[in-house]
Amino acid sequence: MTARYPQFGALQPRILDVGIGAHPFPHGVAVDLRAVPGVHAQADASIGLPFPDNVFDGVRASNVLEHMPASLDFLEEAWRVLRHGGALLLATPHLSSLSATWGDPTHRRAYSINSFRYFDSTQFGNYADRFDFRVNSVRVRRRNDDGLLSRALERAANRTHTSQQRMESYWGHLVGGFVEVECFLTAVKNP
């Protein structure tokens, strides 16, 4: 699992895995809204996490944010429990895929490549004045398979930020959309 998430490093950092579902992060501290197998703490992450400030090196929330009624509250909670420089890895359905975004009736909103840039005070201005992140990378993923066409489309879409914007604005929907947007953020705190 570390190979897919190199930003967490080769060591075993303290990782909080939010909304673990069927694929928990190995050696992570698992929290979920429901008491599913492997969960260490049951909590609504958008209301509050049962952990002290600045204790985690990373937070992973894969296909969780789109279900939350208060995504800003969750981002603030993730920022609170992360140490300065800690990694937040988010994966959520990309708005270009109608079936991935709206096929699940529990999804509350869609996300684009620019959605998370609003939480970085060096980019669009920080709309969330309670926390600050730096956007390290944003990429779209076509599918979970390794098909040649999917890999070529991912490479074309993720070449630059401009190519990502062109995909979202012009051609992404023509190829059936991109299933997921994956964003890697770093928590910025006053030392």
N, CA, C and O of each residue as an XYZ file, in Angstrom:
764
protein
N       0.826     -1.191      0.000
C       0.000      0.000      0.000
C       0.867      1.251      0.000
O       0.462      2.265     -0.568
N       2.032      1.218      0.609
C       2.910      2.387      0.624
C       3.361      2.754     -0.778
O       3.596      3.929     -1.058
N       3.489      1.758     -1.681
C       3.898      2.056     -3.053
C       2.879      2.971     -3.739
O       3.267      3.837     -4.523
N       1.584      2.793     -3.458
C       0.568      3.641     -4.069
C       0.548      5.020     -3.432
O       0.139      5.989     -4.072
N       0.981      5.123     -2.188
C       0.970      6.384     -1.458
C       2.388      6.756     -1.017
O       2.681      6.750      0.179
N       3.272      7.080     -1.971
C       4.664      7.349     -1.604
C       4.814      8.569     -0.700
O       5.822      8.687     -0.003
N       3.848      9.475     -0.692
C       3.957     10.650      0.154
C       3.972     10.277      1.636
O       4.400     11.083      2.463
N       3.512      9.068      1.992
C       3.577      8.627      3.374
C       4.943      8.017      3.699
O       5.217      7.713      4.860
N       5.787      7.837      2.713
C       7.147      7.388      2.937
C       7.275      5.894      3.129
O       6.282      5.173      3.216
N       8.524      5.438      3.196
C       8.810      4.019      3.354
C       8.744      3.598      4.819
O       8.579      2.414      5.114
N       8.870      4.545      5.734
C       8.781      4.228      7.152
C       7.325      3.963      7.515
O       6.447      4.056      6.658
N       7.072      3.646      8.730
C       5.706      3.431      9.165
C       5.252      4.632      9.987
O       5.284      4.600     11.218
N       4.834      5.683      9.304
C       4.374      6.864     10.019
C       3.020      6.598     10.677
O       2.360      5.603     10.381
N       2.633      7.468     11.541
C       1.328      7.344     12.198
C       0.274      7.915     11.251
O       0.215      9.124     11.024
N      -0.558      7.024     10.701
C      -1.548      7.384      9.684
C      -2.953      7.181     10.243
O      -3.249      6.151     10.848
N      -3.802      8.161     10.036
C      -5.218      8.034     10.362
C      -5.949      7.707      9.075
O      -5.850      8.443      8.093
N      -6.678      6.610      9.077
C      -7.427      6.152      7.913
C      -8.909      6.383      8.196
O      -9.503      5.682      9.015
N      -9.506      7.364      7.521
C     -10.895      7.756      7.774
C     -11.822      7.063      6.782
O     -11.585      7.092      5.574
N     -12.861      6.450      7.292
C     -13.817      5.764      6.425
C     -13.188      4.557      5.773
O     -13.136      4.482      4.545
N     -12.713      3.619      6.548
C     -11.852      2.552      6.038
C     -12.517      1.643      5.028
O     -11.834      1.128      4.143
N     -13.813      1.423      5.118
C     -14.470      0.539      4.166
C     -13.807     -0.821      4.122
O     -13.470     -1.387      5.161
N     -13.619     -1.348      2.925
C     -13.035     -2.682      2.756
C     -11.531     -2.659      2.534
O     -10.909     -3.717      2.435
N     -10.925     -1.458      2.453
C      -9.496     -1.370      2.131
C      -8.748     -0.479      3.123
O      -8.373      0.640      2.774
N      -8.526     -0.948      4.344
C      -7.808     -0.123      5.314
C      -6.330      0.026      4.956
O      -5.739     -0.844      4.317
N      -5.757      1.130      5.377
C      -4.325      1.375      5.188
C      -3.574      0.503      6.190
O      -3.870      0.566      7.383
N      -2.622     -0.300      5.751
C      -1.898     -1.169      6.687
C      -1.220     -0.348      7.788
O      -0.582      0.668      7.512
N      -1.362     -0.788      8.999
C      -0.726     -0.171     10.170
C      -1.289      1.203     10.495
O      -0.718      1.924     11.314
N      -2.396      1.576      9.871
C      -3.016      2.866     10.170
C      -3.990      2.744     11.329
O      -4.391      1.644     11.707
N      -4.362      3.886     11.887
C      -5.401      3.953     12.908
C      -6.709      4.175     12.151
O      -6.876      5.201     11.492
N      -7.627      3.232     12.240
C      -8.841      3.256     11.433
C     -10.003      3.866     12.215
O     -10.281      3.484     13.352
N     -10.676      4.829     11.568
C     -11.883      5.424     12.138
C     -12.973      5.380     11.071
O     -12.724      5.634      9.893
N     -14.189      5.050     11.513
C     -15.300      4.967     10.581
C     -16.574      5.353     11.322
O     -16.651      5.269     12.548
N     -17.553      5.773     10.561
C     -18.854      6.131     11.114
C     -19.557      4.891     11.672
O     -20.317      4.968     12.637
N     -19.281      3.746     11.038
C     -19.897      2.488     11.449
C     -18.866      1.573     12.102
O     -17.663      1.722     11.887
N     -19.342      0.646     12.887
C     -18.462     -0.330     13.540
C     -18.180     -1.471     12.562
O     -18.740     -2.559     12.691
N     -17.306     -1.215     11.582
C     -16.935     -2.231     10.597
C     -15.696     -2.970     11.079
O     -14.969     -2.455     11.928
N     -15.439     -4.169     10.557
C     -14.240     -4.906     10.977
C     -12.970     -4.085     10.735
O     -12.804     -3.471      9.681
N     -12.093     -4.088     11.713
C     -10.817     -3.386     11.605
C     -10.832     -1.958     12.111
O      -9.782     -1.317     12.144
N     -11.983     -1.437     12.508
C     -12.062     -0.050     12.960
C     -11.541      0.060     14.401
O     -11.862     -0.769     15.252
N     -10.740      1.088     14.655
C     -10.203      1.343     15.996
C     -11.070      2.323     16.772
O     -11.156      2.246     17.998
N     -11.716      3.250     16.057
C     -12.569      4.244     16.705
C     -13.770      4.510     15.813
O     -13.637      4.647     14.597
N     -14.934      4.581     16.425
C     -16.155      4.870     15.687
C     -16.492      6.336     15.944
O     -16.698      6.746     17.086
N     -16.549      7.133     14.851
C     -16.812      8.565     14.993
C     -17.259      9.145     13.665
O     -16.930      8.618     12.602
N     -18.011     10.233     13.730
C     -18.359     11.010     12.548
C     -17.243     12.037     12.365
O     -17.165     13.014     13.110
N     -16.392     11.815     11.385
C     -15.198     12.645     11.198
C     -15.518     14.082     10.836
O     -14.660     14.953     10.980
N     -16.732     14.356     10.369
C     -17.074     15.743     10.056
C     -17.529     16.501     11.312
O     -17.597     17.730     11.309
N     -17.836     15.768     12.369
C     -18.226     16.410     13.628
C     -17.025     16.528     14.557
O     -16.847     17.552     15.217
N     -16.208     15.497     14.610
C     -15.031     15.538     15.469
C     -14.330     14.197     15.496
O     -14.966     13.144     15.459
N     -13.031     14.250     15.559
C     -12.219     13.042     15.651
C     -11.749     12.882     17.097
O     -11.351     13.864     17.723
N     -11.788     11.661     17.636
C     -11.456     11.442     19.048
C      -9.948     11.342     19.304
O      -9.483     10.409     19.959
N      -9.193     12.311     18.782
C      -7.739     12.302     18.923
C      -7.263     13.701     19.282
O      -7.911     14.687     18.929
N      -6.133     13.798     19.984
C      -5.593     15.125     20.314
C      -5.029     15.826     19.075
O      -4.901     15.217     18.013
N      -4.701     17.088     19.218
C      -4.107     17.888     18.138
C      -2.718     17.365     17.783
O      -2.005     16.837     18.636
N      -2.344     17.519     16.512
C      -0.966     17.328     16.032
C      -0.377     15.943     16.308
O       0.802     15.847     16.648
N      -1.156     14.874     16.174
C      -0.635     13.545     16.498
C      -0.374     12.656     15.291
O       0.288     11.627     15.424
N      -0.878     13.026     14.117
C      -0.728     12.152     12.956
C       0.212     12.745     11.913
O       0.260     13.958     11.709
N       0.963     11.852     11.255
C       1.834     12.241     10.146
C       1.044     12.308      8.845
O       1.416     13.029      7.919
N      -0.041     11.555      8.782
C      -0.854     11.530      7.584
C      -2.287     11.164      7.884
O      -2.578     10.448      8.843
N      -3.176     11.665      7.053
C      -4.594     11.295      7.101
C      -4.986     10.875      5.692
O      -4.709     11.579      4.720
N      -5.626      9.731      5.594
C      -6.113      9.237      4.309
C      -7.630      9.148      4.380
O      -8.183      8.535      5.293
N      -8.302      9.765      3.404
C      -9.763      9.682      3.308
C     -10.094      9.344      1.859
O     -10.152     10.223      0.999
N     -10.307      8.071      1.606
C     -10.565      7.601      0.253
C     -12.051      7.346      0.083
O     -12.629      6.491      0.755
N     -12.669      8.103     -0.830
C     -14.093      7.991     -1.130
C     -14.950      8.167      0.123
O     -15.830      7.362      0.426
N     -14.654      9.255      0.837
C     -15.354      9.598      2.070
C     -15.961     10.999      1.979
O     -17.112     11.208      2.362
N     -15.194     11.941      1.479
C     -15.578     13.352      1.506
C     -16.908     13.623      0.809
O     -17.683     14.462      1.268
N     -17.178     12.933     -0.276
C     -18.409     13.167     -1.035
C     -19.661     12.745     -0.267
O     -20.769     13.125     -0.644
N     -19.501     11.968      0.801
C     -20.628     11.527      1.619
C     -20.939     12.488      2.765
O     -22.015     12.415      3.359
N     -20.015     13.379      3.076
C     -20.141     14.212      4.269
C     -21.011     15.446      4.040
O     -20.882     16.126      3.021
N     -21.897     15.728      4.996
C     -22.701     16.940      4.880
C     -21.879     18.200      5.139
O     -22.247     19.286      4.691
N     -20.775     18.058      5.857
C     -19.953     19.218      6.222
C     -18.489     18.931      5.895
O     -17.690     18.651      6.789
N     -18.143     19.005      4.608
C     -16.773     18.673      4.202
C     -15.749     19.657      4.768
O     -14.624     19.259      5.068
N     -16.110     20.920      4.921
C     -15.176     21.891      5.513
C     -14.867     21.533      6.955
O     -13.730     21.680      7.404
N     -15.866     21.067      7.681
C     -15.633     20.665      9.068
C     -14.681     19.472      9.128
O     -13.817     19.408     10.003
N     -14.838     18.525      8.198
C     -13.910     17.399      8.167
C     -12.492     17.868      7.850
O     -11.542     17.430      8.499
N     -12.331     18.753      6.860
C     -10.993     19.243      6.512
C     -10.355     19.956      7.696
O      -9.149     19.840      7.915
N     -11.149     20.689      8.454
C     -10.625     21.348      9.662
C     -10.187     20.306     10.697
O      -9.143     20.463     11.329
N     -10.973     19.255     10.869
C     -10.609     18.192     11.814
C      -9.342     17.469     11.365
O      -8.472     17.179     12.186
N      -9.231     17.176     10.074
C      -8.023     16.527      9.557
C      -6.820     17.419      9.803
O      -5.771     16.934     10.228
N      -6.952     18.713      9.545
C      -5.859     19.667      9.776
C      -5.487     19.695     11.261
O      -4.307     19.746     11.605
N      -6.488     19.661     12.133
C      -6.245     19.727     13.586
C      -5.407     18.551     14.068
O      -4.481     18.742     14.856
N      -5.713     17.331     13.609
C      -4.995     16.158     14.117
C      -3.662     15.929     13.406
O      -2.834     15.153     13.884
N      -3.443     16.603     12.260
C      -2.157     16.481     11.560
C      -1.100     17.364     12.222
O      -1.397     18.456     12.707
N       0.117     16.878     12.231
C       1.233     17.727     12.668
C       1.547     18.708     11.543
O       1.090     18.510     10.417
N       2.318     19.762     11.819
C       2.743     20.689     10.768
C       3.504     19.892      9.701
O       4.426     19.143     10.023
N       3.123     20.053      8.457
C       3.758     19.324      7.361
C       3.177     17.946      7.117
O       3.636     17.228      6.229
N       2.165     17.563      7.899
C       1.531     16.259      7.725
C       0.774     16.179      6.408
O       0.321     17.192      5.874
N       0.642     14.964      5.892
C       0.021     14.739      4.586
C      -1.454     14.391      4.722
O      -1.842     13.591      5.574
N      -2.263     14.998      3.876
C      -3.673     14.637      3.758
C      -3.889     14.132      2.341
O      -3.693     14.867      1.374
N      -4.291     12.884      2.226
C      -4.552     12.289      0.921
C      -6.053     12.079      0.799
O      -6.660     11.342      1.576
N      -6.638     12.742     -0.195
C      -8.070     12.652     -0.450
C      -8.299     12.025     -1.818
O      -7.621     12.366     -2.787
N      -9.237     11.126     -1.889
C      -9.672     10.576     -3.168
C     -11.190     10.629     -3.151
O     -11.829     10.192     -2.193
N     -11.757     11.168     -4.219
C     -13.199     11.345     -4.290
C     -13.631     11.254     -5.752
O     -12.820     11.518     -6.639
N     -14.874     10.892     -6.026
C     -15.297     10.827     -7.420
C     -15.115     12.169     -8.135
O     -15.388     13.231     -7.576
N     -14.657     12.093     -9.362
C     -14.440     13.294    -10.165
C     -15.735     13.666    -10.879
O     -16.465     12.792    -11.346
N     -16.014     14.952    -10.962
C     -17.282     15.414    -11.528
C     -17.495     15.041    -12.992
O     -18.624     15.115    -13.476
N     -16.454     14.646    -13.707
C     -16.643     14.280    -15.118
C     -17.319     12.926    -15.297
O     -17.812     12.623    -16.383
N     -17.348     12.113    -14.253
C     -18.003     10.807    -14.331
C     -19.337     10.877    -13.608
O     -19.392     10.842    -12.379
N     -20.401     10.974    -14.374
C     -21.722     11.061    -13.760
C     -22.054      9.820    -12.947
O     -22.652      9.923    -11.876
N     -21.670      8.645    -13.446
C     -21.994      7.429    -12.711
C     -21.201      7.320    -11.417
O     -21.750      6.885    -10.405
N     -19.926      7.700    -11.416
C     -19.127      7.637    -10.191
C     -19.583      8.696     -9.188
O     -19.614      8.451     -7.982
N     -19.936      9.881     -9.705
C     -20.320     10.966     -8.813
C     -21.738     10.807     -8.295
O     -21.971     10.929     -7.092
N     -22.683     10.538     -9.171
C     -24.086     10.545     -8.772
C     -24.736      9.171     -8.777
O     -25.921      9.064     -8.458
N     -24.011      8.119     -9.125
C     -24.576      6.772     -9.101
C     -24.901      6.314     -7.691
O     -25.797      5.490     -7.505
N     -24.202      6.824     -6.705
C     -24.451      6.497     -5.307
C     -25.353      7.584     -4.724
O     -24.946      8.745     -4.680
N     -26.559      7.248     -4.279
C     -27.480      8.275     -3.789
C     -27.041      8.942     -2.488
O     -27.649      9.927     -2.067
N     -25.992      8.421     -1.843
C     -25.509      9.062     -0.614
C     -24.465     10.133     -0.888
O     -24.026     10.809      0.042
N     -24.054     10.306     -2.148
C     -23.097     11.369     -2.480
C     -23.794     12.724     -2.413
O     -24.920     12.874     -2.889
N     -23.116     13.713     -1.816
C     -23.718     15.022     -1.592
C     -23.204     16.104     -2.537
O     -23.894     17.097     -2.772
N     -21.998     15.923     -3.083
C     -21.469     16.924     -4.012
C     -20.381     16.324     -4.887
O     -19.862     15.242     -4.610
N     -20.051     17.042     -5.937
C     -19.009     16.615     -6.879
C     -17.745     17.433     -6.634
O     -17.812     18.543     -6.106
N     -16.598     16.889     -7.017
C     -15.311     17.566     -6.851
C     -14.575     17.634     -8.177
O     -14.679     16.740     -9.017
N     -13.835     18.712     -8.342
C     -13.027     18.923     -9.546
C     -11.560     19.020     -9.144
O     -11.215     18.899     -7.969
N     -10.706     19.240    -10.132
C      -9.281     19.392     -9.848
C      -8.991     20.649     -9.051
O      -7.975     20.718     -8.360
N      -9.858     21.638     -9.132
C      -9.629     22.899     -8.416
C     -10.316     22.976     -7.059
O     -10.074     23.924     -6.313
N     -11.153     22.026     -6.720
C     -11.914     22.102     -5.475
C     -11.032     22.341     -4.251
O     -11.398     23.122     -3.373
N      -9.893     21.690     -4.181
C      -9.072     21.746     -2.975
C      -8.079     22.905     -2.980
O      -7.447     23.182     -1.960
N      -7.937     23.576     -4.104
C      -7.040     24.729     -4.178
C      -7.566     25.910     -3.357
O      -6.805     26.811     -3.004
N      -8.859     25.904     -3.056
C      -9.447     26.967     -2.245
C      -9.006     26.896     -0.784
O      -9.240     27.837     -0.026
N      -8.381     25.811     -0.385
C      -7.932     25.664      0.995
C      -6.437     25.907      1.134
O      -5.849     25.640      2.181
N      -5.829     26.417      0.067
C      -4.409     26.752      0.027
C      -4.309     28.263     -0.106
O      -4.662     28.816     -1.147
N      -3.835     28.936      0.931
C      -3.811     30.406      0.932
C      -2.863     30.987     -0.108
O      -2.904     32.192     -0.358
N      -2.013     30.173     -0.719
C      -1.107     30.687     -1.754
C      -1.718     30.608     -3.149
O      -1.118     31.099     -4.106
N      -2.889     30.006     -3.288
C      -3.478     29.843     -4.609
C      -4.670     30.764     -4.823
O      -4.480     31.904     -5.246
N      -5.877     30.322     -4.551
C      -7.065     31.134     -4.808
C      -7.408     32.053     -3.646
O      -8.382     32.803     -3.715
N      -6.635     32.003     -2.605
C      -7.000     32.691     -1.378
C      -7.671     31.672     -0.490
O      -8.413     30.816     -0.972
N      -7.426     31.751      0.776
C      -7.918     30.729      1.678
C      -9.356     31.014      2.082
O      -9.618     31.936      2.855
N     -10.280     30.228      1.563
C     -11.687     30.383      1.894
C     -12.040     29.736      3.220
O     -13.123     29.965      3.759
N     -11.154     28.950      3.735
C     -11.360     28.315      5.025
C     -10.370     28.939      5.998
O      -9.240     28.467      6.126
N     -10.782     29.982      6.672
C      -9.843     30.729      7.514
C      -9.448     29.999      8.791
O      -8.600     30.488      9.538
N     -10.045     28.838      9.055
C      -9.719     28.087     10.269
C      -8.554     27.124     10.072
O      -8.026     26.590     11.048
N      -8.142     26.894      8.818
C      -7.049     25.964      8.543
C      -6.400     26.339      7.221
O      -6.959     27.110      6.442
N      -5.209     25.785      6.973
C      -4.485     26.068      5.730
C      -3.728     24.816      5.298
O      -3.102     24.136      6.111
N      -3.800     24.531      4.014
C      -3.079     23.415      3.408
C      -2.303     23.930      2.207
O      -2.626     24.988      1.667
N      -1.283     23.193      1.783
C      -0.623     23.417      0.506
C      -0.994     22.242     -0.391
O      -0.952     21.084      0.022
N      -1.354     22.567     -1.621
C      -1.664     21.527     -2.595
C      -0.345     21.042     -3.178
O       0.371     21.805     -3.826
N      -0.027     19.784     -2.950
C       1.204     19.205     -3.504
C       0.967     18.598     -4.874
O       1.788     18.743     -5.779
N      -0.168     17.915     -5.021
C      -0.491     17.330     -6.319
C      -1.975     17.031     -6.387
O      -2.636     16.765     -5.383
N      -2.467     17.084     -7.607
C      -3.843     16.709     -7.912
C      -3.785     15.916     -9.207
O      -3.151     16.338    -10.174
N      -4.441     14.779     -9.224
C      -4.485     14.000    -10.452
C      -5.823     13.319    -10.578
O      -6.492     13.039     -9.583
N      -6.205     13.057    -11.800
C      -7.433     12.317    -12.055
C      -7.078     10.890    -12.433
O      -6.039     10.625    -13.037
N      -7.957      9.988    -12.067
C      -7.777      8.566    -12.383
C      -8.960      8.113    -13.211
O     -10.109      8.430    -12.906
N      -8.669      7.379    -14.244
C      -9.699      6.928    -15.180
C     -10.484      5.748    -14.625
O     -11.709      5.803    -14.527
N      -9.791      4.700    -14.268
C     -10.407      3.490    -13.720
C      -9.400      2.789    -12.834
O      -8.248      3.206    -12.714
N      -9.853      1.728    -12.223
C      -8.949      0.921    -11.410
C      -8.174     -0.091    -12.236
O      -7.193     -0.659    -11.756
N      -8.604     -0.328    -13.479
C      -7.901     -1.312    -14.308
C      -6.640     -0.698    -14.920
O      -6.433      0.514    -14.847
N      -5.826     -1.517    -15.505
C      -4.580     -1.056    -16.117
C      -4.657     -1.076    -17.637
O      -3.639     -1.273    -18.299
N      -5.838     -0.877    -18.201
C      -5.986     -0.901    -19.645
C      -5.149      0.172    -20.319
O      -4.951      1.257    -19.772
N      -4.664     -0.137    -21.500
C      -3.810      0.772    -22.257
C      -4.506      2.104    -22.536
O      -3.893      3.160    -22.383
N      -5.767      2.070    -22.940
C      -6.495      3.304    -23.218
C      -6.658      4.144    -21.951
O      -6.465      5.359    -21.989
N      -7.008      3.515    -20.838
C      -7.161      4.246    -19.577
C      -5.859      4.914    -19.152
O      -5.860      6.069    -18.726
N      -4.747      4.187    -19.268
C      -3.438      4.770    -18.896
C      -3.084      5.934    -19.805
O      -2.560      6.944    -19.335
N      -3.362      5.811    -21.108
C      -3.053      6.898    -22.054
C      -3.910      8.135    -21.758
O      -3.412      9.260    -21.802
N      -5.177      7.932    -21.460
C      -6.048      9.059    -21.131
C      -5.626      9.730    -19.824
O      -5.650     10.956    -19.719
N      -5.244      8.939    -18.840
C      -4.757      9.508    -17.573
C      -3.497     10.343    -17.804
O      -3.372     11.451    -17.281
N      -2.562      9.800    -18.592
C      -1.330     10.555    -18.888
C      -1.651     11.865    -19.589
O      -1.092     12.906    -19.246
N      -2.543     11.822    -20.565
C      -2.905     13.033    -21.310
C      -3.577     14.053    -20.389
O      -3.278     15.245    -20.458
N      -4.474     13.592    -19.539
C      -5.197     14.510    -18.650
C      -4.291     15.089    -17.565
O      -4.444     16.254    -17.198
N      -3.361     14.305    -17.052
C      -2.543     14.731    -15.908
C      -1.197     15.334    -16.286
O      -0.370     15.595    -15.412
N      -0.970     15.556    -17.562
C       0.319     16.093    -18.004
C       0.646     17.410    -17.309
O       1.750     17.570    -16.787
N      -0.278     18.343    -17.291
C      -0.091     19.645    -16.634
C      -1.430     20.076    -16.032
O      -2.463     19.457    -16.288
N      -1.401     21.126    -15.240
C      -2.655     21.663    -14.695
C      -3.549     22.155    -15.839
O      -4.769     22.005    -15.778
N      -2.954     22.736    -16.870
C      -3.724     23.196    -18.030
C      -4.396     22.025    -18.735
O      -5.556     22.131    -19.134
N      -3.687     20.906    -18.894
C      -4.306     19.744    -19.540
C      -5.435     19.190    -18.684
O      -6.424     18.691    -19.222
N      -5.310     19.267    -17.375
C      -6.406     18.840    -16.499
C      -7.624     19.741    -16.692
O      -8.754     19.259    -16.758
N      -7.389     21.051    -16.781
C      -8.497     21.983    -16.987
C      -9.172     21.752    -18.333
O     -10.398     21.813    -18.429
N      -8.391     21.490    -19.364
C      -8.974     21.207    -20.689
C      -9.789     19.925    -20.668
O     -10.849     19.847    -21.289
N      -9.296     18.919    -19.953
C     -10.049     17.677    -19.831
C     -11.391     17.950    -19.169
O     -12.424     17.483    -19.649
N     -11.387     18.702    -18.070
C     -12.640     18.982    -17.365
C     -13.605     19.810    -18.210
O     -14.812     19.565    -18.208
N     -13.070     20.782    -18.925
C     -13.922     21.703    -19.685
C     -14.380     21.162    -21.027
O     -15.480     21.482    -21.478
N     -13.553     20.344    -21.675
C     -13.848     19.995    -23.062
C     -14.033     18.510    -23.339
O     -15.070     18.115    -23.871
N     -13.061     17.682    -22.993
C     -13.107     16.334    -23.532
C     -13.314     15.213    -22.520
O     -13.523     14.073    -22.933
N     -13.269     15.472    -21.245
C     -13.395     14.406    -20.250
C     -14.698     13.634    -20.336
O     -14.706     12.407    -20.235
N     -15.800     14.346    -20.522
C     -17.107     13.672    -20.594
C     -17.253     12.823    -21.859
O     -18.043     11.879    -21.884
N     -16.502     13.151    -22.899
C     -16.587     12.399    -24.159
C     -16.023     10.989    -24.036
O     -16.394     10.105    -24.808
N     -15.137     10.771    -23.081
C     -14.524      9.454    -22.891
C     -15.129      8.729    -21.686
O     -14.567      7.750    -21.196
N     -16.265      9.213    -21.221
C     -16.935      8.560    -20.094
C     -16.516      9.094    -18.747
O     -16.941      8.577    -17.713
N     -15.699     10.111    -18.742
C     -15.292     10.742    -17.489
C     -14.134     10.041    -16.804
O     -13.693      8.966    -17.211
N     -13.659     10.688    -15.751
C     -12.596     10.162    -14.911
C     -13.220      9.808    -13.571
O     -13.898     10.629    -12.954
N     -12.991      8.608    -13.137
C     -13.683      8.079    -11.975
C     -13.308      8.804    -10.693
O     -14.149      8.962     -9.807
N     -12.070      9.245    -10.577
C     -11.603      9.747     -9.287
C     -10.651     10.921     -9.445
O      -9.880     10.989    -10.401
N     -10.717     11.842     -8.496
C      -9.707     12.874     -8.366
C      -8.982     12.596     -7.051
O      -9.607     12.421     -6.005
N      -7.664     12.558     -7.126
C      -6.824     12.264     -5.976
C      -5.998     13.506     -5.675
O      -5.309     14.028     -6.551
N      -6.066     13.973     -4.449
C      -5.397     15.206     -4.062
C      -4.512     14.941     -2.844
O      -4.931     14.307     -1.875
N      -3.288     15.441     -2.920
C      -2.329     15.319     -1.828
C      -2.051     16.728     -1.313
O      -1.515     17.573     -2.030
N      -2.429     16.966     -0.048
C      -2.274     18.267      0.603
C      -1.300     18.137      1.779
O      -1.117     17.051      2.329
N      -0.689     19.241      2.149
C       0.182     19.294      3.318
C      -0.364     20.324      4.293
O      -0.686     21.445      3.898
N      -0.472     19.955      5.563
C      -0.978     20.847      6.602
C       0.051     21.941      6.910
O       1.232     21.660      7.114
N      -0.415     23.179      6.939
C       0.442     24.318      7.282
C      -0.057     24.882      8.598
O      -1.216     25.278      8.723
N       0.840     24.913      9.582
C       0.506     25.431     10.910
C       1.597     26.380     11.347
O       2.746     26.255     10.924
N       1.246     27.316     12.183
C       2.260     28.224     12.726
C       3.147     27.449     13.681
O       2.652     26.821     14.617
N       4.466     27.487     13.454
C       5.374     26.726     14.330
C       5.414     27.262     15.748
O       6.130     26.723     16.591
